[in-house]
Amino acid sequence: MLELSILGFLAEEPLHGYELKERIKALTGHVRPVSDGALYPAITRLVGAGLLDQHTEPGASAAPRRILALTDQGRAELLERLRRPKQTEITDQVRFNTVLAFLRHLPDRHEQAAVLRRRLDFLDTPTSFFYDSGKPVRAEEADDLFRQGMLRVARATGEAERAWLREAIELLDQPS
């Protein structure tokens, strides 16, 4: 997820590390904060793999800034990751939101729709936070107010997301 965020934001424009960290934090920081101890080693790995380029520019009032940019190989890697997200990037809401944040960079509408279909298929599979004899417990069957609340909110959120996914897939499937 962190590497996808780095590649995705740098596909939009070159950034220095602090700007990149702030954008990632805005996208996922409230749920999964990004630390310097995770970000900078990830950047180093991506530079070492030839996916990012870095150069220094004079700072506005202080030390030089290290500017990061996506290479052609980095853009190809981003597109591949968007075409074929890992299963956890489909099933985990925060990771899927990261995919959604950059899916517009994938130029083929049918490939975009295929990613959305994977998420819709996942959401259409009956599930719950709680089970009784292997069967998912519905909100109306929950044994306490708080579990009912969790299940009702999850159901409403899931219904809204499925409706949006169907609309988006329909639009993407239309001839351009």
C-alpha positions in Angstrom: 0.0 0.0 0.0 2.8 2.4 0.9 4.7 1.7 -2.4 1.5 2.1 -4.4 0.8 5.4 -2.8 4.4 6.6 -3.5 4.1 5.6 -7.2 0.6 7.0 -7.5 1.4 10.4 -6.1 4.6 10.7 -8.1 2.7 9.8 -11.3 0.9 13.1 -10.8 4.0 15.3 -10.2 7.5 15.2 -8.8 7.6 15.8 -5.0 10.0 16.1 -2.2 9.8 13.6 0.6 7.9 15.8 3.1 5.3 16.7 0.5 4.9 13.0 -0.4 4.6 12.1 3.2 1.9 14.7 3.7 -0.2 13.5 0.8 0.1 9.9 1.9 -0.9 11.0 5.4 -3.9 12.8 4.0 -5.0 9.6 2.1 -4.5 7.0 4.8 -2.8 8.6 7.9 -5.9 8.7 10.0 -6.3 4.9 9.7 -2.7 3.8 9.0 -0.1 6.5 9.8 3.0 6.6 7.8 6.3 7.0 9.6 9.6 8.2 8.3 11.0 4.8 9.3 8.7 3.2 6.8 8.5 5.9 4.1 12.2 6.6 3.5 13.3 2.9 3.3 10.4 2.4 0.8 11.7 5.3 -1.3 15.2 3.9 -1.2 14.0 0.5 -2.4 12.0 2.1 -5.2 15.0 4.3 -6.3 17.2 1.2 -6.1 14.8 -0.7 -8.3 14.9 2.0 -10.9 11.2 3.0 -10.3 12.0 6.5 -9.0 14.6 9.1 -9.8 15.9 11.6 -7.3 17.8 14.8 -7.6 18.4 17.8 -5.3 17.1 21.3 -5.7 17.9 24.4 -3.6 15.6 24.7 -0.7 13.3 27.8 -0.3 15.2 29.0 2.8 17.2 26.1 4.1 19.0 23.0 3.0 18.6 21.5 -0.5 15.5 19.4 -1.1 15.6 15.9 -2.5 13.0 15.8 -5.3 11.5 12.4 -6.3 10.1 11.6 -9.7 8.6 8.6 -11.4 10.7 6.9 -14.1 9.2 5.2 -17.1 9.8 1.9 -15.4 8.0 3.3 -12.3 5.0 4.3 -14.4 4.9 0.8 -15.9 5.0 -0.7 -12.4 2.2 1.6 -11.2 0.0 0.6 -14.1 0.7 -3.1 -13.5 -0.2 -2.8 -9.8 -3.4 -1.0 -10.8 -4.3 -3.7 -13.4 -3.7 -6.5 -11.0 -4.2 -5.4 -7.4 -3.3 -8.0 -4.7 -6.3 -9.7 -3.2 -5.8 -7.7 0.1 -6.0 -4.5 -2.0 -9.5 -5.6 -3.0 -10.7 -6.9 0.3 -9.3 -4.3 2.7 -11.2 -1.0 2.6 -8.2 1.3 3.2 -6.0 -0.6 0.7 -8.9 -0.5 -1.9 -9.3 3.2 -1.3 -5.6 3.6 -2.2 -6.2 1.7 -5.4 -9.2 3.9 -6.2 -7.2 7.0 -5.5 -4.9 6.2 -8.5 -7.1 4.0 -10.7 -7.6 7.0 -13.1 -4.0 6.6 -14.2 -4.9 3.2 -15.8 -5.8 4.3 -19.3 -8.0 1.4 -20.3 -11.6 1.8 -19.1 -12.2 -2.0 -19.3 -9.3 -2.6 -17.1 -10.6 -0.1 -14.6 -14.0 -1.8 -14.7 -12.3 -5.2 -14.1 -10.8 -3.9 -10.9 -14.1 -2.5 -9.7 -15.8 -5.9 -10.6 -13.4 -7.7 -8.3 -14.3 -5.4 -5.4 -18.0 -5.8 -6.2 -17.7 -9.6 -6.3 -16.0 -9.5 -2.9 -18.7 -7.3 -1.4 -21.4 -9.5 -2.8 -20.1 -12.5 -0.8 -22.1 -12.9 2.4 -20.0 -12.0 5.4 -20.2 -10.7 8.9 -18.0 -9.7 11.9 -19.8 -12.4 13.8 -20.8 -16.0 13.1 -23.2 -18.5 14.6 -22.5 -22.1 13.7 -20.6 -20.9 10.6 -23.4 -18.7 9.4 -22.9 -14.9 9.2 -24.9 -13.1 11.9 -27.2 -10.3 10.5 -27.8 -7.1 12.4 -31.3 -8.2 13.4 -29.9 -11.4 14.9 -27.1 -9.7 16.9 -27.3 -10.3 20.6 -26.5 -6.7 21.7 -27.0 -3.1 20.8 -23.3 -2.5 19.9 -22.9 -5.4 17.6 -26.2 -4.5 16.0 -24.8 -1.0 15.4 -21.6 -2.4 13.9 -23.5 -4.6 11.6 -26.1 -2.0 10.5 -23.4 0.6 9.7 -21.4 -2.1 7.8 -24.5 -3.1 5.8 -25.4 0.6 4.9 -21.8 1.3 3.9 -21.7 -1.9 1.8 -25.0 -1.1 0.1 -23.8 2.4 -0.8 -20.4 1.1 -2.1 -22.1 -1.6 -4.2 -24.5 0.9 -5.7 -21.6 3.2 -6.6 -19.5 0.3 -8.0 -22.4 -0.8 -10.3 -22.9 2.8 -11.5 -19.2 3.2 -12.2 -18.9 -0.1 -14.0 -21.8 0.7 -16.2 -20.2 4.0 -17.1 -16.9 2.4 -17.8 -18.5 -0.3 -20.0 -20.1 2.3 -22.3 -18.4 2.9 -25.6 -16.2 5.9 -25.4 
